[in-house]
Amino acid sequence: DRKIFKQKITTLGGTILIDASGSMQFCGEDILEIMQLLPAVTIAMYNGRGTTGTLRIIAKNGKRVADDYLNRHSGYGNVVDGPALEWLGTQSAKRIWVSDMHVFGATGDISGINLMSDVSKSIKKYNIINLKNIEEVKEHGLKLNM
């Protein structure tokens, strides 16, 4: 009767983008806890130096990078907040941005009014939820997926 195949299973997930600049703190254990809460989650982090920044996928499809990779590529400055948020806007919903909102452009550009205006536009345009730290993600992750 094929009834067994009619049931839908919802797997909690979405996309989490982490500001991995020096002002943020997280570790591999945090990433594992998030993956247990949200098994279908994709997690990326970004940071940079000078005029160059990088966005790295650190967890996807139930797999994640090693702790030494996280440690090696964390810290430095923000540099690419805007492009990282644009990338997040193209990913699966729910979209969560973990950032303390200390937004800086290339070479430490702190023209905060313009940068924050761009960030605010991206958040509204892509329906991005901003959480201040990894602890908030762990606390609210399940609620945000309902």
trRosetta pair geometry for C-beta under 8 A, 3 or more apart (Angstrom, degrees):
i j d omega theta_ij theta_ji phi_ij phi_ji
2 5 5.1 -42 -177 34 82 113
2 6 6.9 94 130 -35 80 95
3 6 5.5 -50 -157 18 46 119
4 7 7.0 -47 -174 9 38 108
11 39 5.7 -79 -171 74 105 108
11 40 4.3 98 125 -30 113 129
12 37 7.1 -73 104 142 138 63
12 38 4.6 -101 122 -126 99 68
12 39 6.5 91 61 26 76 74
12 40 6.4 167 88 30 33 97
12 41 7.6 -7 123 -49 74 90
12 141 7.8 95 155 149 131 94
12 142 6.9 -23 -149 -121 162 64
12 145 4.3 64 -145 151 102 163
13 38 5.4 129 -105 172 34 97
13 39 6.8 -63 -76 77 88 52
13 40 2.8 -67 -66 90 132 93
13 41 4.7 -168 -148 -66 67 46
13 42 7.3 49 178 -8 107 69
13 92 6.7 4 116 112 112 141
13 145 7.3 112 33 -124 29 132
14 38 6.6 -53 33 -171 90 142
14 40 7.7 89 1 95 43 90
14 41 6.0 -10 59 -116 63 79
14 42 7.7 -121 112 32 35 76
14 92 5.9 -149 -136 110 37 95
14 93 6.1 -42 -126 142 94 32
14 94 3.7 -32 -119 55 147 74
14 95 6.6 -146 -179 -64 105 33
14 96 6.6 72 126 -5 131 98
14 144 7.4 -59 5 120 167 111
14 145 6.3 -137 -19 -97 123 97
15 41 7.2 150 -96 -162 27 70
15 42 4.8 -17 -112 67 79 99
15 43 7.7 168 -160 -83 53 34
15 44 7.4 2 -173 7 97 102
15 88 6.2 173 118 -147 127 77
15 91 3.8 47 -48 128 169 136
15 92 5.3 135 -30 59 104 73
15 93 7.7 -52 18 -94 95 15
15 94 7.5 -166 33 89 61 47
15 95 5.3 -6 66 -113 100 68
15 96 7.1 -179 94 30 52 70
16 34 6.8 -55 14 174 166 148
16 41 6.0 11 0 -175 108 120
16 42 7.3 178 28 88 66 50
16 43 4.7 -12 67 -112 103 78
16 44 7.4 172 91 29 56 60
16 96 4.7 -16 -112 71 75 107
16 97 7.9 167 -160 -84 54 23
16 98 6.4 27 -177 -15 99 111
16 137 6.4 57 -134 -137 140 140
17 43 8.0 174 -81 -157 27 52
17 44 5.3 -14 -114 70 69 96
17 45 7.5 146 -168 -96 53 32
17 46 7.0 -1 -174 1 98 109
17 55 8.0 -32 -141 -143 105 113
17 84 5.9 143 -175 160 135 105
17 85 7.3 168 97 -94 164 50
17 87 7.5 133 -103 85 137 101
17 88 4.5 -70 -29 -85 145 126
17 95 7.5 10 -1 -173 107 85
17 96 7.1 179 26 92 67 54
17 97 5.0 -17 68 -112 104 68
17 98 6.9 -173 89 22 50 73
18 24 7.0 163 173 149 91 155
18 26 6.5 -66 -164 28 145 156
18 43 6.8 22 -12 -175 113 95
18 44 7.0 -174 23 94 76 45
18 45 4.3 -30 71 -104 101 84
18 46 7.5 160 80 17 55 64
18 58 7.9 -37 34 29 126 136
18 98 4.6 -10 -113 61 68 117
18 99 7.8 161 -159 -63 38 69
18 134 7.5 17 -122 -79 124 94
19 23 7.9 -15 126 68 119 93
19 24 5.2 150 97 -38 86 150
19 45 7.6 -40 67 -153 1 76
19 46 6.8 -38 -116 64 44 82
19 47 7.3 95 -175 -78 55 83
19 78 6.3 -20 -154 -117 109 95
19 81 7.2 5 -108 -105 110 92
19 97 7.5 53 -31 175 95 86
19 98 6.3 -139 17 99 78 66
19 99 3.8 83 -13 -106 136 87
19 100 6.9 -120 77 16 144 71
20 24 6.2 -106 -124 70 25 130
20 26 7.7 -84 -113 43 79 112
20 45 3.9 58 -38 174 129 118
20 46 6.2 158 22 61 97 27
20 47 4.4 -94 81 -31 87 117
20 73 6.9 20 136 125 152 80
20 74 4.7 -109 -179 -124 106 72
20 75 7.3 -31 147 1 83 29
21 24 5.7 91 57 9 65 101
21 47 5.0 159 -78 -120 58 108
21 75 7.1 19 -174 -175 34 21
21 76 6.3 -93 -135 85 65 57
21 77 5.6 4 -134 -166 113 22
21 78 4.8 -37 -65 -68 142 64
21 102 7.3 -122 80 82 147 109
21 104 8.0 112 -119 34 159 112
22 75 4.7 39 -86 -152 77 65
22 76 6.2 166 -40 36 95 15
22 77 7.1 -18 3 -76 101 41
23 100 5.5 -98 123 41 121 146
23 102 5.4 33 49 41 164 147
24 74 7.8 -113 83 -164 95 107
24 98 7.4 103 -146 130 139 98
24 99 7.3 -68 -79 -124 132 47
24 100 6.2 -164 -80 -12 84 108
24 133 7.2 175 -145 -119 85 78
25 133 7.4 3 56 -146 79 115
25 134 7.7 -103 94 12 62 117
26 30 4.6 -101 -163 61 92 156
26 31 7.2 93 154 -45 117 82
26 70 7.7 -96 103 -178 87 131
26 74 7.7 -155 59 -123 79 145
26 98 7.8 49 -49 130 146 148
26 133 7.7 174 -67 -171 98 78
26 134 4.4 118 -106 -41 113 145
27 30 5.3 112 55 2 60 100
27 31 7.6 -119 108 -2 40 89
27 67 6.9 13 -179 -138 84 104
27 70 6.8 120 -153 116 42 146
28 31 5.5 -53 -152 34 40 113
28 32 6.4 42 151 -20 69 102
28 64 7.3 144 -150 124 88 134
28 66 7.3 -27 -107 171 144 35
28 67 3.7 -79 -24 -94 147 87
28 70 5.5 -177 -65 18 83 150
29 32 5.6 -51 -150 35 34 114
29 33 6.5 37 152 -21 65 103
30 33 5.8 -55 -152 34 31 112
30 34 6.6 30 152 -17 65 105
30 134 4.5 5 -171 167 140 150
30 138 7.3 -105 -152 -50 80 123
31 34 5.8 -54 -151 36 33 111
31 35 6.4 32 151 -19 65 107
31 43 6.2 -178 -141 94 100 166
31 58 6.5 -88 -129 125 148 118
31 59 5.7 175 -178 -45 115 140
31 64 5.4 137 136 -151 130 156
31 70 7.3 -148 -17 -87 142 147
32 35 5.6 -57 -148 38 32 112
32 36 6.5 33 153 -22 65 103
32 64 7.0 -125 -76 27 66 155
33 36 5.8 -53 -151 32 32 111
33 37 6.6 28 152 -15 64 105
33 138 5.6 1 126 -112 126 121
34 37 5.7 -58 -152 39 34 110
34 38 6.1 -25 167 34 71 104
34 41 6.3 -81 142 74 98 165
34 43 6.7 91 102 -76 140 141
34 59 7.8 133 86 70 112 164
34 134 7.4 -95 -52 -160 124 94
34 137 5.8 -7 -106 130 119 123
34 138 6.4 -100 -79 -83 74 76
34 141 6.3 179 -138 -95 78 158
35 38 6.8 -77 -127 68 25 68
35 39 6.6 59 175 -114 65 41
35 41 6.2 -132 -108 51 58 115
35 43 7.6 -85 -69 -12 91 131
35 59 5.8 -121 -78 -176 120 145
35 62 6.8 116 -175 -131 120 46
35 64 6.5 -113 -51 -43 152 126
36 39 7.4 12 -143 -75 21 74
37 138 6.7 169 -24 -137 154 61
37 141 4.7 73 128 98 143 141
37 142 5.9 -108 -172 -56 108 89
38 41 3.9 67 114 -43 113 119
38 141 5.5 -111 -35 171 118 122
38 142 7.7 -156 -65 -79 86 57
38 145 6.4 168 -110 -53 108 150
39 62 6.3 4 -171 -87 83 92
41 59 6.7 20 102 111 94 118
42 57 6.7 -44 -174 -144 98 105
42 59 6.8 173 -153 94 36 70
42 60 4.7 22 -121 -104 84 90
42 91 6.5 -130 73 -164 134 131
42 92 6.8 109 17 36 120 111
43 57 7.5 114 82 -163 48 60
43 58 5.3 -55 104 68 97 90
43 59 3.9 28 39 46 109 106
43 60 7.4 -148 30 -56 62 64
43 64 7.4 4 53 -115 124 106
44 55 5.6 21 168 178 126 95
44 56 6.3 166 -157 84 77 40
44 57 5.1 -45 -97 -99 90 51
44 58 6.4 139 -120 8 31 81
44 84 7.7 -170 116 -156 122 99
44 87 7.4 -77 93 117 164 131
44 88 7.7 -150 54 -83 127 85
45 55 7.5 175 90 -151 33 56
45 56 5.7 -15 60 59 79 92
45 58 5.5 24 2 -16 103 133
45 70 7.7 85 16 -133 160 81
45 73 7.3 126 92 116 125 111
45 74 7.2 -37 153 -96 151 81
46 53 6.1 45 177 164 100 114
46 54 6.5 -167 -141 95 70 43
46 55 4.3 -24 -92 -99 107 71
46 56 7.2 162 -84 14 52 67
46 78 7.9 48 113 -162 96 58
46 80 5.5 -103 169 78 129 109
46 81 7.7 158 99 -89 132 39
46 84 4.2 -119 11 -100 167 141
47 53 6.4 -141 125 -146 23 94
47 54 7.0 -10 62 54 56 76
47 73 7.3 155 45 161 117 75
47 74 7.0 105 0 -144 154 37
47 75 6.8 120 156 77 165 31
47 76 4.9 121 152 70 120 106
47 77 6.6 141 -172 76 86 34
47 78 6.6 -75 -130 -114 63 26
47 79 6.8 80 176 29 42 106
47 80 7.7 153 -156 34 5 97
48 51 8.0 -62 150 116 130 15
48 52 5.4 -157 -162 107 117 48
48 53 2.7 -89 -44 -97 143 69
48 54 6.1 139 -86 6 88 64
48 76 6.2 -142 90 127 16 134
48 77 6.0 -47 77 75 63 83
48 78 7.2 -8 38 116 88 23
48 79 3.2 -76 66 53 121 152
48 80 5.4 88 -13 -9 137 101
48 106 7.9 -43 108 -109 137 68
49 52 6.5 -3 64 63 65 84
49 53 7.9 147 14 -85 38 59
49 76 4.9 -85 -66 -156 87 129
49 77 6.2 116 -100 26 46 100
49 79 6.9 -61 -14 -53 13 147
50 79 7.5 31 69 -109 35 133
50 106 7.0 4 140 -168 46 82
50 107 5.9 8 -161 -85 49 70
51 79 7.3 148 -154 -150 18 116
51 106 4.2 37 -124 -164 65 123
51 107 5.8 -3 -67 -40 78 89
52 79 7.0 0 88 173 24 152
52 106 8.0 63 -25 -127 29 103
53 77 8.0 -93 -94 90 105 84
53 78 7.5 -13 -110 139 141 41
53 79 3.6 174 -65 102 118 119
53 80 3.1 -158 86 -17 149 117
53 83 7.3 154 77 55 125 124
53 84 7.6 -79 132 -45 135 109
53 106 7.8 -120 -21 -92 105 78
54 73 7.5 -81 85 -161 129 117
54 80 7.4 146 6 19 17 151
55 80 6.7 -115 -48 109 91 140
55 83 7.4 -132 -32 115 127 100
55 84 5.3 161 -89 -110 121 89
55 87 5.9 106 167 33 175 168
56 65 7.8 -4 148 -25 121 155
56 73 6.1 17 7 146 159 156
57 60 5.6 -5 171 -26 122 126
58 64 6.0 25 148 -156 73 86
58 65 4.8 -76 -151 15 74 115
58 69 7.4 171 -131 113 97 119
58 70 6.6 71 -149 -89 139 91
59 63 6.8 -175 -146 93 61 43
59 64 3.9 -15 -99 -100 92 92
59 65 7.2 -105 -62 5 62 73
60 63 6.6 -18 68 58 55 82
65 69 4.1 -88 157 78 122 147
65 70 6.3 147 94 -47 112 80
66 69 4.9 104 62 0 74 103
66 70 7.5 -139 102 -2 44 85
67 70 5.6 -54 -154 35 40 112
67 71 6.2 36 152 -17 71 106
68 71 5.5 -52 -144 40 35 113
68 72 6.0 38 155 -23 67 108
69 72 5.8 -55 -142 37 27 111
69 73 6.2 -5 167 8 63 114
70 73 6.6 -80 -144 51 21 89
70 74 5.8 23 163 -32 66 118
71 74 6.1 -55 -133 26 24 111
76 79 7.7 -20 134 -10 111 121
77 104 5.8 -72 -178 81 111 134
77 108 6.5 -99 -132 -83 157 71
78 81 5.1 3 165 -46 120 101
78 102 6.9 -168 -44 104 135 77
78 103 6.1 -151 136 -144 169 41
78 104 4.5 132 43 48 116 83
78 105 7.8 -31 91 -63 105 18
79 104 6.9 -9 -56 99 37 89
79 105 6.9 44 -142 177 37 30
79 106 5.7 55 -147 -95 81 53
80 83 4.7 -48 -172 50 96 109
80 84 5.2 103 122 -30 91 99
81 84 5.8 -67 -149 39 24 112
81 85 6.3 21 159 -18 65 108
81 99 7.5 80 -129 -130 110 156
81 103 4.8 -55 6 -141 175 95
81 104 7.4 120 -14 49 123 41
81 105 7.6 -86 29 -87 102 54
81 115 7.1 69 66 -175 136 110
81 119 6.3 -27 142 -91 125 111
82 85 6.0 -59 -149 35 27 107
82 86 6.6 28 153 -19 64 104
82 105 7.6 12 -4 -108 117 89
82 115 7.4 -112 -53 -146 108 79
82 118 5.4 -16 -107 135 114 135
82 119 7.1 -105 -88 -75 70 69
82 122 7.0 176 -141 -40 62 149
83 86 5.4 -51 -147 34 37 115
83 87 6.5 41 152 -21 66 100
84 87 5.6 -50 -154 33 34 113
84 88 6.5 37 147 -21 64 103
85 88 5.3 -47 -147 34 38 116
85 89 6.5 47 151 -27 64 100
85 97 6.6 2 -107 -98 90 144
85 119 6.5 159 -39 -130 166 67
85 122 4.1 67 137 145 133 153
85 123 7.3 -59 -158 -59 134 62
85 126 7.3 175 169 31 85 145
85 128 6.8 -66 -152 -44 97 170
86 89 5.6 -49 -155 27 33 118
86 90 7.3 26 150 -15 60 102
86 122 6.6 -90 -67 -128 59 127
87 90 6.1 -64 -163 33 36 107
87 91 7.0 37 145 -29 67 108
88 91 5.6 -57 -155 23 40 118
88 95 5.2 114 164 -164 101 120
88 97 6.3 22 -152 -77 175 98
88 126 6.5 115 105 132 87 156
88 128 6.1 60 122 -107 131 128
89 95 7.0 43 -94 -138 38 168
89 122 6.4 -112 -53 -166 128 90
89 125 6.6 -2 -125 104 139 102
89 126 3.4 -110 -116 -98 93 144
89 128 7.1 -70 -81 -53 75 115
91 95 6.3 124 75 -104 99 104
92 95 7.8 166 95 -70 41 80
93 127 6.9 5 -120 91 119 122
94 129 6.7 -4 177 8 104 126
94 144 5.3 147 163 148 165 103
94 145 6.0 -123 6 -92 138 63
95 126 6.0 -41 68 140 163 107
95 127 6.6 112 39 93 113 72
95 128 4.6 -65 108 -110 113 72
95 129 6.7 149 87 17 59 75
96 128 7.3 144 -107 -167 16 74
96 129 5.0 -30 -108 71 69 99
96 130 7.8 144 -162 -97 60 20
96 131 6.0 0 -170 5 108 113
96 137 6.4 114 148 -115 150 102
96 141 7.9 -51 -47 -110 167 75
96 144 6.7 55 -74 147 122 164
97 123 7.3 -95 22 -103 142 94
97 128 5.2 34 -12 169 114 123
97 129 7.1 173 23 82 72 45
97 130 5.1 -28 72 -105 100 68
97 131 7.4 163 80 26 48 66
98 130 7.9 146 -95 -159 23 55
98 131 5.3 -26 -106 74 70 92
98 132 7.5 9 -158 105 66 11
98 133 6.6 63 -168 -142 103 14
98 134 6.2 45 -160 -73 151 56
98 136 7.6 165 -123 64 94 105
98 137 5.9 -37 -86 -49 125 126
99 102 7.7 -146 172 31 92 61
99 103 7.7 45 164 -72 139 83
99 130 6.3 -58 49 -151 93 100
99 132 7.4 -61 85 -129 35 37
100 132 5.8 56 -104 -159 59 79
100 133 7.2 32 -73 -67 87 82
101 116 7.7 49 -176 -117 100 101
101 119 7.6 137 -139 137 82 160
101 130 7.1 52 -68 179 103 143
101 132 7.7 -49 -7 -113 96 79
103 112 6.9 120 70 -131 94 74
103 115 4.7 -177 121 139 119 123
103 116 6.0 154 48 -77 139 66
103 119 5.6 -111 -92 -47 162 147
104 108 5.7 -31 -178 -143 132 41
104 109 6.2 143 -175 64 71 57
104 110 5.8 -29 -118 -87 91 69
104 115 7.3 1 -110 -160 17 172
105 108 7.7 9 69 97 59 10
105 109 3.4 -23 61 60 106 121
105 110 7.9 -149 24 -56 82 28
105 111 7.2 -10 11 36 128 90
105 115 5.8 -141 -43 -93 100 127
106 109 5.9 33 58 -4 53 116
109 115 7.2 147 113 -58 102 132
110 115 7.9 -82 -157 10 30 143
111 114 5.0 5 125 32 109 112
111 115 6.2 126 84 -17 70 99
112 115 5.7 -66 -137 46 31 107
112 116 5.5 26 169 -17 73 112
113 116 6.2 -57 -141 40 21 105
113 117 6.3 26 155 -23 59 109
114 117 5.6 -54 -149 33 30 115
114 118 6.6 29 154 -17 64 103
115 118 5.8 -54 -153 35 33 110
115 119 6.4 33 150 -19 66 106
116 119 5.4 -50 -144 37 36 114
116 120 6.2 40 154 -22 67 104
117 120 5.8 -52 -148 35 29 112
117 121 6.5 31 153 -20 62 105
118 121 5.7 -55 -151 34 32 112
118 122 6.5 30 153 -17 65 105
119 122 5.8 -57 -151 37 31 110
119 123 6.3 34 153 -22 66 106
120 123 5.7 -52 -147 33 31 114
120 124 6.5 25 157 -12 64 106
121 124 6.1 -60 -151 40 29 106
121 125 5.9 28 156 -22 66 114
122 125 5.6 -56 -137 39 29 112
122 126 6.0 -7 174 12 66 114
122 128 6.7 7 129 11 81 140
123 126 7.0 -77 -141 52 16 86
123 128 4.6 -100 -134 60 61 105
123 130 6.4 -30 -124 -37 133 112
124 127 7.6 16 -172 -71 27 43
129 144 6.2 -138 52 -137 171 133
131 136 3.9 -170 -174 103 114 127
131 137 5.4 148 91 -62 158 71
131 140 6.7 -170 -104 51 135 131
132 136 5.6 94 45 -8 74 148
133 136 5.5 108 59 5 64 98
133 137 7.6 -117 111 -3 43 89
134 137 5.3 -50 -155 31 43 116
134 138 6.5 40 150 -17 71 101
135 138 5.8 -54 -150 37 34 109
135 139 6.2 32 152 -18 66 110
136 139 5.5 -57 -142 41 32 112
136 140 5.8 -7 170 13 70 114
137 140 6.8 -75 -132 54 20 83
137 141 5.3 46 168 -64 64 103
138 141 6.1 -19 -122 -7 19 120
140 143 5.1 -64 -161 47 66 114
140 144 5.5 66 142 -29 91 105
141 144 5.9 -62 -149 34 26 110
141 145 6.8 14 159 -13 62 110
142 145 6.0 -66 -153 37 33 106
142 146 7.0 37 153 -34 65 103
143 146 6.1 -55 -158 16 35 114
